[in-house]
Amino acid sequence: MVNRRNFIKSTGLAGGAILAGGPGAFSSSLSGFAYESKRPPLAARKFVSEAVETTIKDIQSSIKDPEMGWLFGNCFPNTLDTTVTYTEMGGKPDTFVITGDIHAMWLRDSSAQVWPYLPLAAKDPKLKKLLAGVIHRQNKCIIIDPYANAFNDGPADSPWKSDLTDMKPELHERKWEVDSLCYPIRLAYGYWKATGEDAVFDNDWENAMGLVLQTFRVQQRKKDRGPYKFQRVTGWQTDTVAGGGYGNPVRPVGMICSIFRPSDDATIYPFLVPSNLFAVTSLRQLAEMFQKIRGNAAMAKEANDLAEEVEKALREYAIAEHMNFGKMYAFEVDGYGNSLYMDDANVPSLLSIPYLTGLNPEDEVYRNTRKFLLSASNPYYYKGKAAEGQGGPHSGVDMIWPLGITMRALTSKDPQEIKFCLSTLKSSHAGTGFMHESFHKDDVAKFTRKWFAWANTLFGELILKVHSEQPGLL
């Protein structure tokens, strides 16, 4: 069983790279140190995309900082190099995507891991089929159980099979998280917009999306608490659920209950605000796809109506007057007037709202929220000898998440802030050449998860964005 909270003191290889170098290796030097590629040899890579390889070479050739170019070359292709298994089933592409050192497919992580490759799909038919395969596999997963967050590659054993919930052989874990159903919508919508193709939007997709709508409606908990409950025998309070497995009480105001956060930690107040904001955007994207691709006006209306209802509830219950920061978003609320002020670096987070929803970063409520998030008033914002940044309960106190640093840069237009984030990311890989789940604020060599593909790919996405918008920072 993999313990996601284990500390790793390491300066060895990461990202599943057993051997360094190989074709396409980026070699440079700085202060006498050679930067050799940490990617697996070509023959050991799980998938090779010509468009991705060309992009790596083009970007690296224009990055002045050799260490940053080396990091990009290691991190950007890490999902393809080490985590994807592509096959075809029933005449359709099928892609299983593990997170890295945990051999299971999270709906959230798999979507985020392949997201930065979407702009290249139109140039690379193989890559396009791989991405379509992720969508097809996610449809299957949702149909198996829309409440599960992580899946096995078919029926298999699970370290969590004894959890007190409705486990099935296909499930790795069954933690209900609103964002787990938002991310597949985001991926499908992004794929459609990037490629113009709609073959993936078949009957399985429509059935899966119907379950998404049904699950969201049930978890508004207007009539009762619904069928989902979860408990685990554990010493970690955040790994089990209060209220007999249903979570703490909520007043049904229109928002959707999320019993767990994107970090897979249990919520305190089940109306998780960033996930509900994400749901509003996802539902509107879903409505557009139902209408324009499937010609299903009834489902489109249902998705739009739900989006309107959740958005109205967010305006009324998710924004409150903070004693120091004015009107801002709470992290969690319960509809009774109780609010939790914090953030978790996992995405969706409050910090990530513009990234996932398209909200203008200059929006006053978001600006106030951001000031809080990046201050000592946020109990999970850490400053230490090695770095400063957001963390969360999942890895414990004083542990900073590269995901949070990367998201801070992705949601900023300030060159100095972006430069600060890039510098922090560059100085925190502990010689491995890869991003990690978290590292200690005083010692970057004390980190969790040496092979965490989402953090690697998101870093690559940031470099692509900076290269496009503010190349001088590289």
Secondary structure, 3 states (H helix, E strand, C coil): CCCCCCCEECCCCCCCCCCCCCCCCCCCEECCEECCCCCCCHHHCCCCCHHHHHHHHHHHHHCCCHHHHHHHHHHCCHHHHHCEEEEEECCEEEEEECCECCCCEEHHHHHHHHHHHHHHHHHCHHHHHHHHHHHHHHHHHHHHCCCCCEECCCCCCCCCCCCECCCCCCEEECCCCHHHHHHHHHHHHHHHHHHCCCCCCCHHHHHHHHHHHHHHHHCCCCCCCCCCCCECCCCCHHHCCCHHHCCCCCCCCCCCCCCECCCCCECCCCEEHHHHHHHHHHHHHHHHHHHHHHCCHHHHHHHHHHHHHHHHHHHHHCEEEECCCEEEECCEECCCCCEECCCCCCCCCCCCHHHHHCCCCCCHHHHHHHHHHCCCCCCCEEECCCCEEECCHHHCCCEECHHHHHHHHHCCCCHHHHHHHHHHHHHCCCCCCCCCCEEECCEEEEEECCCEHHHHHHHHHHHHHHHHHCHHHC
